[in-house]
Amino acid sequence: MPLTAEERETFKRDGAVIRRGLVSTELARRATLLIETWYRDHLKADEVPAYNQRTFAPELGSHPDILALYGETDAVKLAGDLLGDTSPVTTAQIQIRVPETEFPGVQPEKAMHVDGVSCPHLDPQELRTFSLLVGVVLSDVTSAQDGALHYQPGGHHTMADWFGTAWSLGMTEQVPPEVDREQGVPLLGAPGDVLLMHHLVPHSVGRNFTPFPRVMAYFRISHPDHPRRRLEALRDPWLDYPSMTFIPQPVVDKE
Ligand SMILES: O=C(O)CCC(=O)C(=O)O
């Protein structure tokens, strides 16, 4: 089903929309099995900080059963509804919040940030931005304590203002202080739920106090023109979203 008028309004206001059960149980199950096997056979505590910065299970990022979470679902259509046109997606990021019980203190809270700007592990002059984040929930997240992603509805406007005024390329602050202080809204959900989130919405991630890994797969979707206008897209939240700025003209009856 395409993006409804109500979802479009929500996205404009909050910079985020959740579609429950968008990914079928079978597709979610196939991806989960792969990640569970990797987790059991490959994950080592001393590698968690590095995976945490980039992706867990890097060897699975382009596996057909992982890419299917986006490519074989209506998420493609929804991204197209928002961006008009999208560049091909060839890899996913797998993000796991490991249980504190199994890996105590190994994965502290991730601070508020927007992806690809002033990343602690990258040159602050480098932008690795995109247009839309599509997050697929692959494990139950029933409380903020379950390693939930926390996002700030409406934060895309605050961040665009900041990028256009106080911020300059090369700064190491990831967000302004008032955004850093906010807790955000936890993304609660079940396998198959999908979050569509504007790239400028600030988010953080909490520790996981459940006995089970919290698993998400993320797809970073770009408007094809995004790579040539990264700086402008930080300051104009709708540059990559032509459908959001299109104002329908009233139909005038001709006699
Ligand atoms: O773990 C998550 O859900 C999100 C991770 C994140 O924000 C990031 O990798 O930039």
The ligand as an ORCA input file, in Angstrom:
! r2SCAN-3c Opt
* xyz 0 1
  O      21.597      0.225     16.872
  C      20.777      0.937     16.320
  O      19.570      0.676     16.314
  C      21.164      2.195     15.593
  C      22.607      2.346     15.405
  C      22.984      3.702     14.944
  O      22.391      4.696     15.263
  C      24.148      3.837     14.082
  O      24.789      2.838     13.756
  O      24.438      4.979     13.692
*
